[in-house]
């Protein structure tokens, strides 16, 4: 049976032609490419569909030179940046009105963070704290707010349980919440099940290992997701971003995908397309205070640049595209001989199944200094 991606490719191939599809992914330029991720001309190569009705993405980028000092975020500055970004993105005059356009009072809101790399290179607690405080001050009940990622050990070591206690909200690991046996992403690819996966140790079941089950945290509790992801390099997907983070934490049995670029390129978009994942994303925030362009999950500040920027969008794919471009430009400035430019079909595939916009020439960035 054809996957959702393959069903879409057949239709989009007719619109694109082979040449258009081959040049779809223009997330990365050559080293030394322009410094600002501004939209390219409409005729620039890489557009998936050059027709007038092709979708576009809007991003509000708030920058403040005082947002960090020696890679340490300034909480007061970050709070003001969050207020500016929320109101400008939603076209409202107050934070309360901004949140009201994104959420309902009865929503259970899960703030998805990238905890594994730690509080310096991963999602910075100051950004999430500012977002949650603004939401609570807007009248949303703390009982309907939680911070989440996949593993309890990562959340604890990065200080997220401590922050949640200070804010009087919950912190929940998706693996701790358990996996929903009735909802899953099915794939013939087999992998090594590990402790914590729903089917671990159940070799007697037919087709064991072919399903990645959705966390009950999303299928049974969270109604809206706010994903907050850093600009941090990833050896397979390019960035520890919104899509990879959501897919990795949203389902179990992920080892079969996440160490192989070709498998990730297809599985991550299809997992994100499940009803309990991307369709629940109300807001995506790019934590671009710091760009770490080498090092993966290790904190390597000598491979980092302070961008002092927060990006707000309803399109997580667009934010990942901008983050990968940041990483590539930074690597160009700190060039290592023999290092290859990053390439993947992951974000192209995400656009093909209409998860968002990956083509830089169709992402409109409004810069607010």
C-alpha positions in Angstrom: 0.0 0.0 0.0 1.4 3.4 -0.9 2.2 5.8 1.8 0.8 9.3 2.0 4.0 10.7 0.6 4.0 8.4 -2.4 0.4 9.3 -3.1 1.3 13.0 -3.1 4.5 12.6 -5.2 2.7 11.1 -8.1 0.4 14.1 -8.3 3.1 16.7 -7.7 5.5 15.2 -10.2 3.1 16.2 -12.9 3.1 19.8 -11.7 6.9 19.9 -11.1 8.6 17.9 -13.8 11.8 16.1 -13.0 13.9 19.3 -12.9 11.6 21.1 -10.6 11.5 18.2 -8.1 15.3 17.8 -8.2 15.8 21.4 -7.2 13.0 21.6 -4.6 15.2 21.7 -1.6 17.0 25.1 -1.5 17.4 25.2 2.2 21.2 25.5 1.9 23.4 27.8 -0.2 27.1 27.5 -0.8 29.4 28.8 2.0 29.4 32.6 2.0 25.8 32.9 0.9 23.9 36.0 2.0 23.6 36.5 5.8 19.9 37.2 6.2 17.2 34.5 5.5 15.1 36.9 3.4 12.8 35.6 0.6 14.4 35.1 -2.8 12.9 36.5 -6.0 9.8 34.7 -7.2 11.7 33.2 -10.2 14.4 31.7 -8.0 15.1 28.0 -8.5 13.8 25.7 -5.9 10.2 26.7 -5.8 8.0 23.5 -5.6 5.2 25.2 -7.5 5.7 28.6 -9.2 2.0 29.1 -9.7 0.4 32.1 -8.2 -1.7 30.0 -5.8 1.4 28.2 -4.3 1.2 28.5 -0.5 3.5 30.8 1.4 4.7 30.9 5.0 4.9 33.9 7.2 7.6 34.3 9.9 8.0 37.1 12.4 11.6 37.4 13.5 12.3 39.5 16.6 15.9 40.4 17.2 17.5 42.2 20.2 21.3 42.5 20.6 20.8 42.3 24.4 19.0 38.9 24.3 22.1 37.0 25.3 25.4 37.8 27.0 28.2 35.2 26.7 25.5 32.8 25.4 23.3 33.3 28.5 19.8 34.6 27.8 18.5 37.7 29.4 15.0 36.8 30.8 13.6 40.4 30.8 14.7 40.9 27.1 13.4 37.5 26.1 10.0 38.3 27.7 9.7 41.5 25.7 10.7 39.6 22.5 8.0 37.0 23.1 5.4 39.7 23.7 6.4 41.5 20.4 6.5 38.3 18.4 3.1 37.0 19.6 1.3 40.2 18.9 2.9 40.9 15.5 2.3 37.3 14.3 -1.4 37.4 15.2 -1.9 41.1 14.3 -3.3 41.9 17.8 -2.7 44.6 20.3 -2.2 42.6 23.5 -0.7 39.2 24.5 -4.1 38.0 25.8 -5.7 38.7 22.4 -2.7 37.0 20.7 -3.1 33.8 22.7 -6.9 34.0 22.1 -6.3 33.7 18.4 -4.2 30.6 18.9 -5.9 28.7 21.7 -9.2 28.2 23.5 -9.5 28.4 27.3 -10.4 24.7 27.5 -7.3 23.6 25.5 -4.6 21.5 27.2 -1.4 23.1 25.8 1.8 21.0 25.5 5.0 23.0 25.1 7.3 20.7 23.1 10.9 21.3 24.0 14.2 19.8 22.8 15.6 18.7 26.2 18.4 16.1 25.2 21.1 18.6 24.3 20.7 20.5 27.6 19.6 24.0 28.5 22.5 25.8 26.6 22.3 24.1 23.2 18.7 22.7 23.3 15.6 24.7 23.9 16.4 27.5 26.3 14.2 27.5 29.5 14.1 31.3 29.4 12.1 31.2 26.1 9.6 28.7 27.3 9.3 30.4 30.7 8.4 33.7 28.9 5.8 31.9 26.7 4.2 30.1 29.6 4.1 33.2 31.9 2.5 35.2 29.1 -0.1 32.5 28.6 -0.9 32.3 32.3 -1.1 36.0 32.6 -3.6 35.9 29.7 -5.9 33.9 31.9 -5.1 30.3 30.8 -5.2 27.9 33.7 -1.8 26.4 34.7 -3.5 23.1 35.2 -4.0 23.0 31.4 -0.4 23.7 30.6 2.5 21.2 30.4 6.1 20.9 29.2 7.0 17.7 27.4 9.7 15.8 25.4 10.3 12.1 25.0 12.6 11.1 27.9 12.2 11.8 31.6 16.0 11.7 32.1 16.5 14.5 29.5 13.8 16.7 31.0 15.1 16.3 34.5 18.8 16.9 33.6 18.0 20.0 31.6 16.0 21.6 34.5 12.5 21.3 32.9 10.9 19.7 36.0 12.3 22.4 38.1 10.9 25.2 35.8 7.5 23.5 35.6 7.3 23.4 39.5 8.2 27.2 39.6 5.4 27.9 37.0 3.0 25.5 38.7 2.5 23.6 35.5 3.3 19.9 34.7 6.3 18.4 33.1 5.7 15.0 31.4 7.8 12.6 29.3 5.9 11.1 26.5 7.4 7.7 27.2 6.3 8.0 30.8 2.8 8.8 29.7 2.8 5.5 27.7 1.9 4.6 24.2 -1.5 4.3 22.6 -2.1 0.7 21.3 -4.9 1.9 19.1 -3.0 4.7 17.2 0.2 4.2 15.3 2.4 4.9 12.3 2.8 1.6 10.3 5.8 0.9 8.2 7.4 -2.4 7.0 10.8 -1.2 8.2 11.9 -3.3 11.2 14.2 -2.0 13.9 15.5 -2.9 17.3 12.8 -2.4 19.9 14.1 -1.1 23.2 12.7 -1.0 26.7 9.9 1.4 26.9 8.5 0.7 23.4 5.0 -0.8 23.5 5.9 -4.0 21.7 9.3 -4.5 23.4 9.6 -8.2 24.5 6.4 -9.3 22.6 8.0 -11.4 19.8 5.0 -13.7 19.7 2.9 -11.0 18.1 2.4 -10.9 14.3 4.1 -8.0 12.7 5.9 -6.9 15.9 8.2 -3.9 15.3 6.3 -2.5 12.4 4.3 0.0 14.3 5.3 3.3 16.0 2.6 4.0 18.6 1.5 7.6 19.4 2.1 8.7 23.0 -1.1 8.8 25.1 0.0 12.3 26.1 -1.0 13.5 22.7 -3.8 11.0 21.8 -5.7 11.4 25.1 -4.7 14.7 26.7 -3.0 17.5 24.8 -5.2 19.4 22.4 -2.8 22.0 21.2 1.0 22.0 20.8 3.4 24.8 21.0 6.7 23.6 19.7 9.9 25.5 20.6 13.1 24.2 18.9 16.7 25.5 18.8 19.0 26.2 15.9 21.2 23.2 16.6 23.0 21.0 14.0 21.8 17.4 13.5 24.0 14.9 11.5 21.0 13.3 9.7 18.2 15.8 9.5 20.3 19.0 9.5 18.7 20.6 12.6 17.3 19.4 15.9 14.2 21.1 14.8 10.4 21.1 15.0 9.7 18.2 12.7 12.3 15.7 14.0 11.6 16.6 17.6 7.9 16.2 17.2 8.2 12.8 15.4 10.9 11.5 17.7 9.0 12.4 20.9 5.5 11.7 19.5 5.9 8.0 18.9 7.8 4.9 20.1 9.9 2.5 18.1 11.9 5.3 16.4 15.4 3.7 16.3 14.4 2.1 13.0 14.3 5.5 11.4 16.4 8.0 13.2 19.9 6.8 12.2 19.2 6.6 8.5 18.8 9.8 6.3 16.6 8.1 3.7 14.3 6.5 6.2 14.0 9.7 8.2 13.2 11.7 5.0 10.1 9.6 4.5 9.1 8.6 8.1 9.4 12.0 9.9 7.0 13.9 7.6 4.5 11.0 7.7 4.6 10.7 11.4 4.2 14.4 11.8 1.1 14.3 9.5 -0.7 12.0 12.0 -3.8 13.6 13.4 -2.4 13.9 17.0 0.8 15.6 15.9 1.2 18.4 13.4 -2.5 19.1 13.1 -2.5 20.1 16.8 0.4 22.5 16.4 -1.0 26.0 17.2 2.3 27.9 17.3 6.0 27.2 16.4 8.7 29.2 18.0 12.3 29.1 16.6 14.7 29.6 19.5 17.4 31.3 17.4 19.1 33.0 20.4 22.1 30.9 19.6 23.0 29.0 16.5 25.2 25.9 17.2 26.4 24.8 13.8 28.5 21.8 14.8 28.5 19.4 17.7 25.0 17.8 17.5 23.8 17.1 21.1 27.1 18.2 22.7 27.4 21.8 23.8 30.3 23.2 21.8 30.2 27.0 22.2 33.3 27.5 20.0 31.0 26.2 17.2 28.2 28.6 18.1 27.1 32.1 17.1 24.7 34.4 19.0 21.9 35.3 16.6 19.8 36.9 19.4 16.6 36.2 17.6 13.2 34.5 18.2 11.1 33.4 15.3 7.3 33.0 15.4 5.2 31.2 12.9 2.3 28.8 12.4 4.5 26.8 10.0 7.2 24.6 11.7 8.5 23.5 8.4 9.5 27.1 7.5 11.3 27.6 10.8 13.3 24.4 10.2 14.2 25.6 6.7 15.5 28.9 8.1 17.4 27.1 10.8 19.2 24.9 8.4 20.2 27.9 6.3 21.6 29.6 9.4 23.6 26.5 10.2 25.0 26.2 6.7 26.0 29.9 6.6 27.7 29.6 9.9 29.7 26.6 8.7 30.7 28.6 5.7 32.2 31.3 7.9 34.0 28.7 10.1 34.9 26.4 7.2 36.5 23.0 7.8 38.3 21.6 4.9 36.4 18.6 3.4 33.2 19.3 5.2 30.2 18.6 3.0 27.0 20.7 2.7 24.0 19.1 4.3 21.4 17.6 2.0 18.1 15.7 2.7 14.7 15.1 1.1 13.0 15.3 4.5 11.8 18.9 4.2 11.0 18.6 0.5 8.8 15.6 1.4 7.2 17.6 4.2 6.2 20.2 1.8 4.9 17.7 -0.8 2.4 16.3 1.8 1.4 19.9 2.7 2.8 20.1 6.2 4.3 23.5 5.5 6.7 25.5 3.2 10.3 24.4 2.9 11.3 26.6 -0.1 13.1 29.7 1.1 11.7 31.8 -1.8 8.2 31.3 -0.4 8.9 32.2 3.2 8.3 35.8 4.1 10.3 36.9 7.1 9.2 40.1 8.8 12.3 41.3 10.8 11.6 43.4 13.9 14.8 44.9 15.3 
